[in-house]
Structures are given as structure tokens and as C-alpha cells.
Amino acid sequence: MGEFATELRRRVLVAEQALLAARSDGDDYLQAVHTGELESLRRLAAAHGVALARTLPEQAPPAPVALPEREPVAG
């Protein structure tokens, strides 16, 4: 479990750094992506009994990103 926990914690740190960069850039889409990644990693850690420290200040989730409309495919 040692390597698993170490890698999981490393991935959390990388995702947190990416989230901070997205916040700094004002990129709502990447904020949503990295927030989801962190949530998934935290669920995985909890399921396997791996303790994770909270290192990021809590912030409201970014506003939903509207995706562009797709044109219908001619068939």
C-alpha cells in the first residue's frame, strides 16, 4: 500500500497545482476539470483508507461552461 498511497498523494499535489494555475488564469473549464480530478482522487483515497491533507483553500466551484452547439451531421 505504500507505493499506492505515495503515488495517490503525488497525483493529488499535481492536480492541486494545476487547479491553482487554472484559477490564476481564470480558466473556468480547466478549473472544473481539475476539481473533478481531485474529487475522484479523494474518493479513491477514502475507499482505500489513504489519508490526504487538504492543502487548498476552499473556493466556490466554477460556473458551468457552455459548450458550443454542434451542427447536425448530414446523412
C-alpha positions as CSV (number, residue, x, y, z in Angstrom):
1,M,0.0,0.0,0.0
2,G,3.0,2.3,0.5
3,E,3.6,2.9,-3.2
4,F,-0.1,3.3,-3.9
5,A,-0.5,5.9,-1.2
6,T,2.6,7.7,-2.3
7,E,1.5,7.9,-5.9
8,L,-2.0,8.9,-5.0
9,R,-0.7,11.8,-2.9
10,R,1.6,12.8,-5.7
11,R,-1.3,12.9,-8.1
12,V,-3.3,15.0,-5.7
13,L,-0.5,17.5,-5.4
14,V,-0.1,17.7,-9.2
15,A,-3.9,18.2,-9.6
16,E,-3.9,20.9,-6.9
17,Q,-1.1,22.7,-8.7
18,A,-3.0,22.5,-12.0
19,L,-6.2,23.8,-10.3
20,L,-4.3,26.7,-8.8
21,A,-2.9,27.6,-12.2
22,A,-6.4,27.4,-13.8
23,R,-7.8,29.7,-11.1
24,S,-4.9,32.1,-11.6
25,D,-5.6,32.1,-15.4
26,G,-9.3,32.5,-14.9
27,D,-9.9,29.3,-16.9
28,D,-13.3,28.1,-15.7
29,Y,-13.2,24.9,-17.9
30,L,-9.8,23.7,-16.5
31,Q,-11.0,24.6,-13.0
32,A,-13.9,22.3,-13.5
33,V,-11.7,19.5,-15.0
34,H,-9.1,19.7,-12.1
35,T,-11.8,20.0,-9.5
36,G,-13.4,16.8,-10.8
37,E,-10.0,15.1,-10.9
38,L,-9.4,16.0,-7.3
39,E,-12.8,14.7,-6.2
40,S,-12.1,11.4,-7.9
41,L,-8.7,11.1,-6.3
42,R,-10.2,11.9,-2.9
43,R,-12.9,9.3,-3.3
44,L,-10.2,6.7,-4.4
45,A,-8.1,7.6,-1.3
46,A,-11.1,7.3,1.0
47,A,-12.1,3.9,-0.5
48,H,-8.6,2.6,0.2
49,G,-8.0,4.2,3.6
50,V,-5.4,6.7,2.4
51,A,-5.3,9.9,4.4
52,L,-4.9,13.1,2.4
53,A,-4.2,16.5,3.7
54,R,-6.3,19.4,2.5
55,T,-3.9,21.9,1.1
56,L,-6.1,24.2,-1.0
57,P,-8.3,26.9,0.4
58,E,-12.0,26.1,-0.3
59,Q,-13.4,28.1,-3.2
60,A,-16.8,28.1,-4.8
61,P,-16.9,25.8,-7.8
62,P,-16.5,27.5,-11.2
63,A,-19.6,28.4,-13.2
64,P,-20.6,25.7,-15.7
65,V,-19.0,26.1,-19.1
66,A,-21.4,26.3,-22.0
67,L,-20.2,24.1,-24.9
68,P,-20.7,25.3,-28.4
69,E,-23.6,23.9,-30.4
70,R,-22.8,21.1,-32.8
71,E,-24.1,21.3,-36.3
72,P,-26.2,18.4,-37.4
73,V,-24.3,15.8,-39.5
74,A,-25.8,15.4,-43.0
75,G,-26.7,11.8,-43.6
